[in-house]
Every structure is written in C-alpha cells, then in structure tokens.
C-alpha cells in the first residue's frame, strides 16, 4: 500500500492568509491537486435536510420575528 503524506498548515499560517478565521481553527490540510469544492452541493444538502426535518425553505422571504420555541427557536416569515 502506498502512502502519500498530507501537508498540514498550522493555524498561525492560516490566519496570515485568512485573518477572519476563528480561534477554534487548529490547522488545515493542503493538497495542491485536491480538486475544487462545489459549494452548491453542501448548500443543497443542508436545505434538503432542513426540509426533511420539518422546516419550510422560503428563499427571499423577509423574516418578521425570531423567538424561543421550547428548546429551540421559531422563525416567522411574511409568507407564513
């Protein structure tokens, strides 16, 4: 079995490149030939999971109220 080491980038180097990273970022891996990430795939998966769990996805609808609802939160939008 062939093993390719994955170069790791330390947190201080990441913050030099991306100053907005939060304090919990410990580091990252860097693979020059790792490919591109299609950010729409996880976005669509998140929406699908939200709807499967009973949420209503209403893109472009203004939120009129956010409040506690038991152990969670309830969001009221104009279309509801």
N, CA, C and O atoms as a Maestro MAE file, in Angstrom:
{
 s_m_m2io_version
 :::
 2.0.0
}

f_m_ct {
 s_m_title
 :::
 protein
 m_atom[320] {
  # First column is atom index #
  i_m_mmod_type
  r_m_x_coord
  r_m_y_coord
  r_m_z_coord
  i_m_residue_number
  s_m_chain_name
  s_m_pdb_residue_name
  s_m_pdb_atom_name
  i_m_atomic_number
  :::
  1 25 0.840 -1.176 0.000 1 A "UNK " " N  " 7
  2 3 0.000 0.000 0.000 1 A "UNK " " CA " 6
  3 2 0.885 1.239 0.000 1 A "UNK " " C  " 6
  4 15 1.854 1.322 0.754 1 A "UNK " " O  " 8
  5 25 0.544 2.192 -0.846 2 A "UNK " " N  " 7
  6 3 1.340 3.417 -0.990 2 A "UNK " " CA " 6
  7 2 0.736 4.517 -0.134 2 A "UNK " " C  " 6
  8 15 -0.475 4.738 -0.152 2 A "UNK " " O  " 8
  9 25 1.583 5.201 0.611 3 A "UNK " " N  " 7
  10 3 1.103 6.256 1.496 3 A "UNK " " CA " 6
  11 2 1.619 7.608 1.025 3 A "UNK " " C  " 6
  12 15 2.824 7.796 0.856 3 A "UNK " " O  " 8
  13 25 0.704 8.549 0.813 4 A "UNK " " N  " 7
  14 3 1.077 9.911 0.454 4 A "UNK " " CA " 6
  15 2 0.833 10.805 1.659 4 A "UNK " " C  " 6
  16 15 -0.306 10.939 2.106 4 A "UNK " " O  " 8
  17 25 1.892 11.422 2.197 5 A "UNK " " N  " 7
  18 3 1.670 12.320 3.335 5 A "UNK " " CA " 6
  19 2 0.873 13.550 2.908 5 A "UNK " " C  " 6
  20 15 1.045 14.057 1.800 5 A "UNK " " O  " 8
  21 25 0.020 14.015 3.775 6 A "UNK " " N  " 7
  22 3 -0.795 15.195 3.512 6 A "UNK " " CA " 6
  23 2 -0.161 16.374 4.238 6 A "UNK " " C  " 6
  24 15 -0.090 16.375 5.467 6 A "UNK " " O  " 8
  25 25 0.302 17.382 3.490 7 A "UNK " " N  " 7
  26 3 0.901 18.544 4.150 7 A "UNK " " CA " 6
  27 2 -0.137 19.275 5.010 7 A "UNK " " C  " 6
  28 15 -1.264 19.513 4.573 7 A "UNK " " O  " 8
  29 25 0.253 19.621 6.213 8 A "UNK " " N  " 7
  30 3 -0.622 20.341 7.127 8 A "UNK " " CA " 6
  31 2 -0.156 21.795 7.234 8 A "UNK " " C  " 6
  32 15 1.042 22.077 7.200 8 A "UNK " " O  " 8
  33 25 -1.109 22.705 7.364 9 A "UNK " " N  " 7
  34 3 -0.820 24.133 7.511 9 A "UNK " " CA " 6
  35 2 -1.208 24.520 8.933 9 A "UNK " " C  " 6
  36 15 -2.341 24.290 9.357 9 A "UNK " " O  " 8
  37 25 -0.275 25.105 9.663 10 A "UNK " " N  " 7
  38 3 -0.510 25.499 11.057 10 A "UNK " " CA " 6
  39 2 -1.476 26.675 11.135 10 A "UNK " " C  " 6
  40 15 -1.627 27.434 10.178 10 A "UNK " " O  " 8
  41 25 -2.126 26.813 12.283 11 A "UNK " " N  " 7
  42 3 -3.142 27.845 12.490 11 A "UNK " " CA " 6
  43 2 -2.594 29.247 12.264 11 A "UNK " " C  " 6
  44 15 -3.282 30.081 11.675 11 A "UNK " " O  " 8
  45 25 -1.367 29.532 12.717 12 A "UNK " " N  " 7
  46 3 -0.830 30.888 12.545 12 A "UNK " " CA " 6
  47 2 -0.629 31.225 11.072 12 A "UNK " " C  " 6
  48 15 -0.833 32.370 10.669 12 A "UNK " " O  " 8
  49 25 -0.231 30.244 10.264 13 A "UNK " " N  " 7
  50 3 -0.078 30.472 8.828 13 A "UNK " " CA " 6
  51 2 -1.444 30.663 8.167 13 A "UNK " " C  " 6
  52 15 -1.593 31.511 7.287 13 A "UNK " " O  " 8
  53 25 -2.437 29.882 8.585 14 A "UNK " " N  " 7
  54 3 -3.791 30.052 8.045 14 A "UNK " " CA " 6
  55 2 -4.335 31.445 8.343 14 A "UNK " " C  " 6
  56 15 -4.945 32.071 7.476 14 A "UNK " " O  " 8
  57 25 -4.117 31.933 9.563 15 A "UNK " " N  " 7
  58 3 -4.621 33.261 9.936 15 A "UNK " " CA " 6
  59 2 -3.889 34.371 9.186 15 A "UNK " " C  " 6
  60 15 -4.448 35.446 8.964 15 A "UNK " " O  " 8
  61 25 -2.639 34.112 8.797 16 A "UNK " " N  " 7
  62 3 -1.923 35.094 7.983 16 A "UNK " " CA " 6
  63 2 -2.600 35.204 6.606 16 A "UNK " " C  " 6
  64 15 -2.721 36.297 6.051 16 A "UNK " " O  " 8
  65 25 -3.032 34.074 6.071 17 A "UNK " " N  " 7
  66 3 -3.679 34.043 4.759 17 A "UNK " " CA " 6
  67 2 -5.151 34.454 4.868 17 A "UNK " " C  " 6
  68 15 -5.656 35.200 4.029 17 A "UNK " " O  " 8
  69 25 -5.835 33.962 5.907 18 A "UNK " " N  " 7
  70 3 -7.268 34.210 6.120 18 A "UNK " " CA " 6
  71 2 -7.463 34.808 7.515 18 A "UNK " " C  " 6
  72 15 -7.766 34.070 8.453 18 A "UNK " " O  " 8
  73 25 -7.300 36.115 7.677 19 A "UNK " " N  " 7
  74 3 -7.350 36.736 9.006 19 A "UNK " " CA " 6
  75 2 -8.679 36.555 9.748 19 A "UNK " " C  " 6
  76 15 -8.712 36.681 10.972 19 A "UNK " " O  " 8
  77 25 -9.753 36.269 9.051 20 A "UNK " " N  " 7
  78 3 -11.067 36.157 9.699 20 A "UNK " " CA " 6
  79 2 -11.312 34.805 10.366 20 A "UNK " " C  " 6
  80 15 -12.366 34.613 10.972 20 A "UNK " " O  " 8
  81 25 -10.377 33.869 10.273 21 A "UNK " " N  " 7
  82 3 -10.577 32.555 10.894 21 A "UNK " " CA " 6
  83 2 -10.710 32.680 12.403 21 A "UNK " " C  " 6
  84 15 -10.006 33.463 13.041 21 A "UNK " " O  " 8
  85 25 -11.608 31.910 12.953 22 A "UNK " " N  " 7
  86 3 -11.852 31.939 14.387 22 A "UNK " " CA " 6
  87 2 -10.777 31.240 15.193 22 A "UNK " " C  " 6
  88 15 -9.915 30.562 14.634 22 A "UNK " " O  " 8
  89 25 -10.825 31.403 16.516 23 A "UNK " " N  " 7
  90 3 -9.797 30.838 17.382 23 A "UNK " " CA " 6
  91 2 -9.826 29.312 17.472 23 A "UNK " " C  " 6
  92 15 -8.838 28.707 17.887 23 A "UNK " " O  " 8
  93 25 -10.924 28.687 17.096 24 A "UNK " " N  " 7
  94 3 -11.003 27.228 17.200 24 A "UNK " " CA " 6
  95 2 -10.308 26.509 16.034 24 A "UNK " " C  " 6
  96 15 -10.130 25.291 16.080 24 A "UNK " " O  " 8
  97 25 -9.918 27.247 14.999 25 A "UNK " " N  " 7
  98 3 -9.238 26.634 13.860 25 A "UNK " " CA " 6
  99 2 -7.831 26.234 14.280 25 A "UNK " " C  " 6
  100 15 -7.008 27.083 14.621 25 A "UNK " " O  " 8
  101 25 -7.564 24.933 14.252 26 A "UNK " " N  " 7
  102 3 -6.271 24.419 14.705 26 A "UNK " " CA " 6
  103 2 -5.279 24.246 13.562 26 A "UNK " " C  " 6
  104 15 -4.071 24.211 13.794 26 A "UNK " " O  " 8
  105 25 -5.764 24.141 12.357 27 A "UNK " " N  " 7
  106 3 -4.911 23.923 11.202 27 A "UNK " " CA " 6
  107 2 -5.740 23.380 10.059 27 A "UNK " " C  " 6
  108 15 -6.959 23.251 10.176 27 A "UNK " " O  " 8
  109 25 -5.085 23.061 8.952 28 A "UNK " " N  " 7
  110 3 -5.800 22.536 7.798 28 A "UNK " " CA " 6
  111 2 -4.839 21.702 6.963 28 A "UNK " " C  " 6
  112 15 -3.620 21.824 7.080 28 A "UNK " " O  " 8
  113 25 -5.407 20.863 6.129 29 A "UNK " " N  " 7
  114 3 -4.582 20.114 5.192 29 A "UNK " " CA " 6
  115 2 -4.536 20.873 3.868 29 A "UNK " " C  " 6
  116 15 -5.449 21.633 3.545 29 A "UNK " " O  " 8
  117 25 -3.471 20.661 3.112 30 A "UNK " " N  " 7
  118 3 -3.314 21.321 1.825 30 A "UNK " " CA " 6
  119 2 -2.926 20.290 0.789 30 A "UNK " " C  " 6
  120 15 -1.881 19.647 0.896 30 A "UNK " " O  " 8
  121 25 -3.761 20.138 -0.204 31 A "UNK " " N  " 7
  122 3 -3.484 19.225 -1.306 31 A "UNK " " CA " 6
  123 2 -3.564 20.013 -2.606 31 A "UNK " " C  " 6
  124 15 -4.662 20.347 -3.051 31 A "UNK " " O  " 8
  125 25 -2.427 20.319 -3.225 32 A "UNK " " N  " 7
  126 3 -2.452 21.134 -4.444 32 A "UNK " " CA " 6
  127 2 -3.295 20.524 -5.559 32 A "UNK " " C  " 6
  128 15 -3.863 21.249 -6.376 32 A "UNK " " O  " 8
  129 25 -3.378 19.207 -5.598 33 A "UNK " " N  " 7
  130 3 -4.193 18.558 -6.634 33 A "UNK " " CA " 6
  131 2 -5.462 17.975 -6.027 33 A "UNK " " C  " 6
  132 15 -5.994 16.987 -6.533 33 A "UNK " " O  " 8
  133 25 -5.948 18.572 -4.956 34 A "UNK " " N  " 7
  134 3 -7.109 18.070 -4.259 34 A "UNK " " CA " 6
  135 2 -8.424 18.323 -4.962 34 A "UNK " " C  " 6
  136 15 -9.437 17.725 -4.601 34 A "UNK " " O  " 8
  137 25 -8.435 19.185 -5.946 35 A "UNK " " N  " 7
  138 3 -9.664 19.463 -6.677 35 A "UNK " " CA " 6
  139 2 -10.401 20.662 -6.137 35 A "UNK " " C  " 6
  140 15 -9.980 21.297 -5.170 35 A "UNK " " O  " 8
  141 25 -11.488 20.949 -6.771 36 A "UNK " " N  " 7
  142 3 -12.321 22.081 -6.388 36 A "UNK " " CA " 6
  143 2 -13.527 21.599 -5.596 36 A "UNK " " C  " 6
  144 15 -13.972 20.462 -5.748 36 A "UNK " " O  " 8
  145 25 -14.041 22.466 -4.762 37 A "UNK " " N  " 7
  146 3 -15.235 22.158 -3.992 37 A "UNK " " CA " 6
  147 2 -16.407 22.894 -4.626 37 A "UNK " " C  " 6
  148 15 -16.336 24.099 -4.865 37 A "UNK " " O  " 8
  149 25 -17.462 22.178 -4.890 38 A "UNK " " N  " 7
  150 3 -18.681 22.790 -5.395 38 A "UNK " " CA " 6
  151 2 -19.521 23.163 -4.178 38 A "UNK " " C  " 6
  152 15 -20.159 22.298 -3.578 38 A "UNK " " O  " 8
  153 25 -19.527 24.431 -3.814 39 A "UNK " " N  " 7
  154 3 -20.222 24.864 -2.602 39 A "UNK " " CA " 6
  155 2 -21.737 24.690 -2.699 39 A "UNK " " C  " 6
  156 15 -22.421 24.713 -1.676 39 A "UNK " " O  " 8
  157 25 -22.265 24.520 -3.889 40 A "UNK " " N  " 7
  158 3 -23.713 24.334 -4.024 40 A "UNK " " CA " 6
  159 2 -24.168 22.960 -3.545 40 A "UNK " " C  " 6
  160 15 -25.310 22.806 -3.111 40 A "UNK " " O  " 8
  161 25 -23.293 21.962 -3.617 41 A "UNK " " N  " 7
  162 3 -23.690 20.618 -3.179 41 A "UNK " " CA " 6
  163 2 -23.993 20.570 -1.682 41 A "UNK " " C  " 6
  164 15 -25.067 20.091 -1.318 41 A "UNK " " O  " 8
  165 25 -23.110 21.037 -0.790 42 A "UNK " " N  " 7
  166 3 -23.481 21.020 0.628 42 A "UNK " " CA " 6
  167 2 -24.626 21.978 0.944 42 A "UNK " " C  " 6
  168 15 -25.410 21.721 1.858 42 A "UNK " " O  " 8
  169 25 -24.731 23.072 0.206 43 A "UNK " " N  " 7
  170 3 -25.836 24.016 0.397 43 A "UNK " " CA " 6
  171 2 -27.175 23.335 0.112 43 A "UNK " " C  " 6
  172 15 -28.114 23.451 0.900 43 A "UNK " " O  " 8
  173 25 -27.261 22.627 -1.011 44 A "UNK " " N  " 7
  174 3 -28.497 21.909 -1.348 44 A "UNK " " CA " 6
  175 2 -28.774 20.780 -0.359 44 A "UNK " " C  " 6
  176 15 -29.931 20.522 -0.027 44 A "UNK " " O  " 8
  177 25 -27.733 20.109 0.113 45 A "UNK " " N  " 7
  178 3 -27.907 19.050 1.108 45 A "UNK " " CA " 6
  179 2 -28.431 19.626 2.420 45 A "UNK " " C  " 6
  180 15 -29.281 19.012 3.066 45 A "UNK " " O  " 8
  181 25 -27.938 20.791 2.820 46 A "UNK " " N  " 7
  182 3 -28.411 21.440 4.042 46 A "UNK " " CA " 6
  183 2 -29.890 21.815 3.928 46 A "UNK " " C  " 6
  184 15 -30.656 21.607 4.869 46 A "UNK " " O  " 8
  185 25 -30.289 22.361 2.793 47 A "UNK " " N  " 7
  186 3 -31.693 22.713 2.572 47 A "UNK " " CA " 6
  187 2 -32.567 21.461 2.587 47 A "UNK " " C  " 6
  188 15 -33.643 21.459 3.187 47 A "UNK " " O  " 8
  189 25 -32.105 20.392 1.926 48 A "UNK " " N  " 7
  190 3 -32.878 19.147 1.891 48 A "UNK " " CA " 6
  191 2 -33.053 18.577 3.288 48 A "UNK " " C  " 6
  192 15 -34.145 18.129 3.636 48 A "UNK " " O  " 8
  193 25 -31.994 18.586 4.100 49 A "UNK " " N  " 7
  194 3 -32.096 18.074 5.472 49 A "UNK " " CA " 6
  195 2 -33.018 18.945 6.303 49 A "UNK " " C  " 6
  196 15 -33.815 18.425 7.084 49 A "UNK " " O  " 8
  197 25 -32.929 20.246 6.154 50 A "UNK " " N  " 7
  198 3 -33.799 21.187 6.867 50 A "UNK " " CA " 6
  199 2 -35.271 20.892 6.552 50 A "UNK " " C  " 6
  200 15 -36.104 20.839 7.457 50 A "UNK " " O  " 8
  201 25 -35.582 20.704 5.282 51 A "UNK " " N  " 7
  202 3 -36.969 20.414 4.879 51 A "UNK " " CA " 6
  203 2 -37.419 19.043 5.361 51 A "UNK " " C  " 6
  204 15 -38.567 18.879 5.774 51 A "UNK " " O  " 8
  205 25 -36.521 18.047 5.314 52 A "UNK " " N  " 7
  206 3 -36.845 16.698 5.798 52 A "UNK " " CA " 6
  207 2 -37.199 16.713 7.281 52 A "UNK " " C  " 6
  208 15 -38.020 15.918 7.737 52 A "UNK " " O  " 8
  209 25 -36.577 17.619 8.029 53 A "UNK " " N  " 7
  210 3 -36.829 17.719 9.469 53 A "UNK " " CA " 6
  211 2 -38.004 18.641 9.798 53 A "UNK " " C  " 6
  212 15 -38.232 18.967 10.963 53 A "UNK " " O  " 8
  213 25 -38.747 19.060 8.774 54 A "UNK " " N  " 7
  214 3 -39.962 19.833 9.006 54 A "UNK " " CA " 6
  215 2 -39.851 21.323 8.756 54 A "UNK " " C  " 6
  216 15 -40.819 22.052 8.972 54 A "UNK " " O  " 8
  217 25 -38.702 21.797 8.307 55 A "UNK " " N  " 7
  218 3 -38.541 23.227 8.026 55 A "UNK " " CA " 6
  219 2 -39.169 23.611 6.706 55 A "UNK " " C  " 6
  220 15 -39.339 22.774 5.820 55 A "UNK " " O  " 8
  221 25 -39.510 24.868 6.580 56 A "UNK " " N  " 7
  222 3 -40.019 25.411 5.321 56 A "UNK " " CA " 6
  223 2 -38.975 26.365 4.769 56 A "UNK " " C  " 6
  224 15 -38.678 27.385 5.390 56 A "UNK " " O  " 8
  225 25 -38.417 26.048 3.613 57 A "UNK " " N  " 7
  226 3 -37.401 26.892 2.984 57 A "UNK " " CA " 6
  227 2 -38.108 27.923 2.121 57 A "UNK " " C  " 6
  228 15 -38.779 27.575 1.149 57 A "UNK " " O  " 8
  229 25 -37.956 29.192 2.479 58 A "UNK " " N  " 7
  230 3 -38.627 30.281 1.777 58 A "UNK " " CA " 6
  231 2 -37.587 31.309 1.334 58 A "UNK " " C  " 6
  232 15 -37.448 32.353 1.971 58 A "UNK " " O  " 8
  233 25 -36.859 31.031 0.259 59 A "UNK " " N  " 7
  234 3 -35.793 31.949 -0.160 59 A "UNK " " CA " 6
  235 2 -36.342 33.322 -0.527 59 A "UNK " " C  " 6
  236 15 -37.379 33.431 -1.182 59 A "UNK " " O  " 8
  237 25 -35.649 34.354 -0.107 60 A "UNK " " N  " 7
  238 3 -36.035 35.721 -0.430 60 A "UNK " " CA " 6
  239 2 -37.177 36.269 0.395 60 A "UNK " " C  " 6
  240 15 -37.622 37.391 0.157 60 A "UNK " " O  " 8
  241 25 -37.666 35.503 1.363 61 A "UNK " " N  " 7
  242 3 -38.789 35.947 2.191 61 A "UNK " " CA " 6
  243 2 -38.252 36.638 3.439 61 A "UNK " " C  " 6
  244 15 -37.455 36.050 4.170 61 A "UNK " " O  " 8
  245 25 -38.674 37.878 3.697 62 A "UNK " " N  " 7
  246 3 -38.197 38.581 4.890 62 A "UNK " " CA " 6
  247 2 -38.659 37.905 6.182 62 A "UNK " " C  " 6
  248 15 -39.804 37.466 6.289 62 A "UNK " " O  " 8
  249 25 -37.769 37.828 7.146 63 A "UNK " " N  " 7
  250 3 -38.088 37.301 8.472 63 A "UNK " " CA " 6
  251 2 -38.690 38.429 9.292 63 A "UNK " " C  " 6
  252 15 -38.135 39.526 9.352 63 A "UNK " " O  " 8
  253 25 -39.838 38.157 9.930 64 A "UNK " " N  " 7
  254 3 -40.503 39.192 10.727 64 A "UNK " " CA " 6
  255 2 -40.303 39.003 12.224 64 A "UNK " " C  " 6
  256 15 -40.461 39.949 12.995 64 A "UNK " " O  " 8
  257 25 -39.953 37.779 12.644 65 A "UNK " " N  " 7
  258 3 -39.789 37.526 14.071 65 A "UNK " " CA " 6
  259 2 -38.971 36.261 14.297 65 A "UNK " " C  " 6
  260 15 -39.126 35.272 13.581 65 A "UNK " " O  " 8
  261 25 -38.096 36.304 15.305 66 A "UNK " " N  " 7
  262 3 -37.349 35.136 15.750 66 A "UNK " " CA " 6
  263 2 -37.545 35.045 17.256 66 A "UNK " " C  " 6
  264 15 -37.330 36.023 17.971 66 A "UNK " " O  " 8
  265 25 -37.954 33.873 17.742 67 A "UNK " " N  " 7
  266 3 -38.176 33.725 19.178 67 A "UNK " " CA " 6
  267 2 -37.957 32.302 19.651 67 A "UNK " " C  " 6
  268 15 -37.877 31.371 18.849 67 A "UNK " " O  " 8
  269 25 -37.862 32.144 20.959 68 A "UNK " " N  " 7
  270 3 -37.702 30.816 21.563 68 A "UNK " " CA " 6
  271 2 -38.977 30.012 21.363 68 A "UNK " " C  " 6
  272 15 -40.087 30.539 21.431 68 A "UNK " " O  " 8
  273 25 -38.787 28.729 21.115 69 A "UNK " " N  " 7
  274 3 -39.907 27.811 20.930 69 A "UNK " " CA " 6
  275 2 -39.544 26.522 21.648 69 A "UNK " " C  " 6
  276 15 -39.014 25.596 21.035 69 A "UNK " " O  " 8
  277 25 -39.824 26.457 22.936 70 A "UNK " " N  " 7
  278 3 -39.415 25.297 23.711 70 A "UNK " " CA " 6
  279 2 -37.902 25.271 23.847 70 A "UNK " " C  " 6
  280 15 -37.298 26.226 24.337 70 A "UNK " " O  " 8
  281 25 -37.287 24.169 23.409 71 A "UNK " " N  " 7
  282 3 -35.840 24.030 23.488 71 A "UNK " " CA " 6
  283 2 -35.144 24.631 22.274 71 A "UNK " " C  " 6
  284 15 -33.915 24.703 22.248 71 A "UNK " " O  " 8
  285 25 -35.907 25.068 21.258 72 A "UNK " " N  " 7
  286 3 -35.316 25.600 20.037 72 A "UNK " " CA " 6
  287 2 -35.776 27.013 19.762 72 A "UNK " " C  " 6
  288 15 -36.077 27.778 20.679 72 A "UNK " " O  " 8
  289 25 -35.824 27.345 18.491 73 A "UNK " " N  " 7
  290 3 -36.222 28.675 18.050 73 A "UNK " " CA " 6
  291 2 -37.279 28.551 16.980 73 A "UNK " " C  " 6
  292 15 -37.339 27.548 16.269 73 A "UNK " " O  " 8
  293 25 -38.116 29.569 16.864 74 A "UNK " " N  " 7
  294 3 -39.110 29.654 15.794 74 A "UNK " " CA " 6
  295 2 -38.836 30.928 15.007 74 A "UNK " " C  " 6
  296 15 -38.566 31.979 15.587 74 A "UNK " " O  " 8
  297 25 -38.907 30.831 13.697 75 A "UNK " " N  " 7
  298 3 -38.705 31.970 12.819 75 A "UNK " " CA " 6
  299 2 -39.991 32.195 12.058 75 A "UNK " " C  " 6
  300 15 -40.513 31.273 11.431 75 A "UNK " " O  " 8
  301 25 -40.506 33.406 12.104 76 A "UNK " " N  " 7
  302 3 -41.739 33.759 11.406 76 A "UNK " " CA " 6
  303 2 -41.353 34.610 10.206 76 A "UNK " " C  " 6
  304 15 -40.603 35.578 10.332 76 A "UNK " " O  " 8
  305 25 -41.884 34.232 9.019 77 A "UNK " " N  " 7
  306 3 -41.621 34.966 7.781 77 A "UNK " " CA " 6
  307 2 -42.918 35.519 7.232 77 A "UNK " " C  " 6
  308 15 -43.996 35.060 7.608 77 A "UNK " " O  " 8
  309 25 -42.831 36.498 6.350 78 A "UNK " " N  " 7
  310 3 -44.012 37.133 5.766 78 A "UNK " " CA " 6
  311 2 -44.978 36.161 5.109 78 A "UNK " " C  " 6
  312 15 -46.190 36.362 5.172 78 A "UNK " " O  " 8
  313 25 -44.455 35.098 4.472 79 A "UNK " " N  " 7
  314 3 -45.303 34.165 3.732 79 A "UNK " " CA " 6
  315 2 -46.002 33.139 4.607 79 A "UNK " " C  " 6
  316 15 -46.806 32.360 4.095 79 A "UNK " " O  " 8
  317 25 -45.722 33.106 5.931 80 A "UNK " " N  " 7
  318 3 -46.326 32.067 6.783 80 A "UNK " " CA " 6
  319 2 -47.599 32.548 7.415 80 A "UNK " " C  " 6
  320 15 -48.237 31.805 8.161 80 A "UNK " " O  " 8
  :::
 }
 m_bond[319] {
  # First column is bond index #
  i_m_from
  i_m_to
  i_m_order
  :::
  1 1 2 1
  2 2 3 1
  3 3 4 2
  4 3 5 1
  5 5 6 1
  6 6 7 1
  7 7 8 2
  8 7 9 1
  9 9 10 1
  10 10 11 1
  11 11 12 2
  12 11 13 1
  13 13 14 1
  14 14 15 1
  15 15 16 2
  16 15 17 1
  17 17 18 1
  18 18 19 1
  19 19 20 2
  20 19 21 1
  21 21 22 1
  22 22 23 1
  23 23 24 2
  24 23 25 1
  25 25 26 1
  26 26 27 1
  27 27 28 2
  28 27 29 1
  29 29 30 1
  30 30 31 1
  31 31 32 2
  32 31 33 1
  33 33 34 1
  34 34 35 1
  35 35 36 2
  36 35 37 1
  37 37 38 1
  38 38 39 1
  39 39 40 2
  40 39 41 1
  41 41 42 1
  42 42 43 1
  43 43 44 2
  44 43 45 1
  45 45 46 1
  46 46 47 1
  47 47 48 2
  48 47 49 1
  49 49 50 1
  50 50 51 1
  51 51 52 2
  52 51 53 1
  53 53 54 1
  54 54 55 1
  55 55 56 2
  56 55 57 1
  57 57 58 1
  58 58 59 1
  59 59 60 2
  60 59 61 1
  61 61 62 1
  62 62 63 1
  63 63 64 2
  64 63 65 1
  65 65 66 1
  66 66 67 1
  67 67 68 2
  68 67 69 1
  69 69 70 1
  70 70 71 1
  71 71 72 2
  72 71 73 1
  73 73 74 1
  74 74 75 1
  75 75 76 2
  76 75 77 1
  77 77 78 1
  78 78 79 1
  79 79 80 2
  80 79 81 1
  81 81 82 1
  82 82 83 1
  83 83 84 2
  84 83 85 1
  85 85 86 1
  86 86 87 1
  87 87 88 2
  88 87 89 1
  89 89 90 1
  90 90 91 1
  91 91 92 2
  92 91 93 1
  93 93 94 1
  94 94 95 1
  95 95 96 2
  96 95 97 1
  97 97 98 1
  98 98 99 1
  99 99 100 2
  100 99 101 1
  101 101 102 1
  102 102 103 1
  103 103 104 2
  104 103 105 1
  105 105 106 1
  106 106 107 1
  107 107 108 2
  108 107 109 1
  109 109 110 1
  110 110 111 1
  111 111 112 2
  112 111 113 1
  113 113 114 1
  114 114 115 1
  115 115 116 2
  116 115 117 1
  117 117 118 1
  118 118 119 1
  119 119 120 2
  120 119 121 1
  121 121 122 1
  122 122 123 1
  123 123 124 2
  124 123 125 1
  125 125 126 1
  126 126 127 1
  127 127 128 2
  128 127 129 1
  129 129 130 1
  130 130 131 1
  131 131 132 2
  132 131 133 1
  133 133 134 1
  134 134 135 1
  135 135 136 2
  136 135 137 1
  137 137 138 1
  138 138 139 1
  139 139 140 2
  140 139 141 1
  141 141 142 1
  142 142 143 1
  143 143 144 2
  144 143 145 1
  145 145 146 1
  146 146 147 1
  147 147 148 2
  148 147 149 1
  149 149 150 1
  150 150 151 1
  151 151 152 2
  152 151 153 1
  153 153 154 1
  154 154 155 1
  155 155 156 2
  156 155 157 1
  157 157 158 1
  158 158 159 1
  159 159 160 2
  160 159 161 1
  161 161 162 1
  162 162 163 1
  163 163 164 2
  164 163 165 1
  165 165 166 1
  166 166 167 1
  167 167 168 2
  168 167 169 1
  169 169 170 1
  170 170 171 1
  171 171 172 2
  172 171 173 1
  173 173 174 1
  174 174 175 1
  175 175 176 2
  176 175 177 1
  177 177 178 1
  178 178 179 1
  179 179 180 2
  180 179 181 1
  181 181 182 1
  182 182 183 1
  183 183 184 2
  184 183 185 1
  185 185 186 1
  186 186 187 1
  187 187 188 2
  188 187 189 1
  189 189 190 1
  190 190 191 1
  191 191 192 2
  192 191 193 1
  193 193 194 1
  194 194 195 1
  195 195 196 2
  196 195 197 1
  197 197 198 1
  198 198 199 1
  199 199 200 2
  200 199 201 1
  201 201 202 1
  202 202 203 1
  203 203 204 2
  204 203 205 1
  205 205 206 1
  206 206 207 1
  207 207 208 2
  208 207 209 1
  209 209 210 1
  210 210 211 1
  211 211 212 2
  212 211 213 1
  213 213 214 1
  214 214 215 1
  215 215 216 2
  216 215 217 1
  217 217 218 1
  218 218 219 1
  219 219 220 2
  220 219 221 1
  221 221 222 1
  222 222 223 1
  223 223 224 2
  224 223 225 1
  225 225 226 1
  226 226 227 1
  227 227 228 2
  228 227 229 1
  229 229 230 1
  230 230 231 1
  231 231 232 2
  232 231 233 1
  233 233 234 1
  234 234 235 1
  235 235 236 2
  236 235 237 1
  237 237 238 1
  238 238 239 1
  239 239 240 2
  240 239 241 1
  241 241 242 1
  242 242 243 1
  243 243 244 2
  244 243 245 1
  245 245 246 1
  246 246 247 1
  247 247 248 2
  248 247 249 1
  249 249 250 1
  250 250 251 1
  251 251 252 2
  252 251 253 1
  253 253 254 1
  254 254 255 1
  255 255 256 2
  256 255 257 1
  257 257 258 1
  258 258 259 1
  259 259 260 2
  260 259 261 1
  261 261 262 1
  262 262 263 1
  263 263 264 2
  264 263 265 1
  265 265 266 1
  266 266 267 1
  267 267 268 2
  268 267 269 1
  269 269 270 1
  270 270 271 1
  271 271 272 2
  272 271 273 1
  273 273 274 1
  274 274 275 1
  275 275 276 2
  276 275 277 1
  277 277 278 1
  278 278 279 1
  279 279 280 2
  280 279 281 1
  281 281 282 1
  282 282 283 1
  283 283 284 2
  284 283 285 1
  285 285 286 1
  286 286 287 1
  287 287 288 2
  288 287 289 1
  289 289 290 1
  290 290 291 1
  291 291 292 2
  292 291 293 1
  293 293 294 1
  294 294 295 1
  295 295 296 2
  296 295 297 1
  297 297 298 1
  298 298 299 1
  299 299 300 2
  300 299 301 1
  301 301 302 1
  302 302 303 1
  303 303 304 2
  304 303 305 1
  305 305 306 1
  306 306 307 1
  307 307 308 2
  308 307 309 1
  309 309 310 1
  310 310 311 1
  311 311 312 2
  312 311 313 1
  313 313 314 1
  314 314 315 1
  315 315 316 2
  316 315 317 1
  317 317 318 1
  318 318 319 1
  319 319 320 2
  :::
 }
}
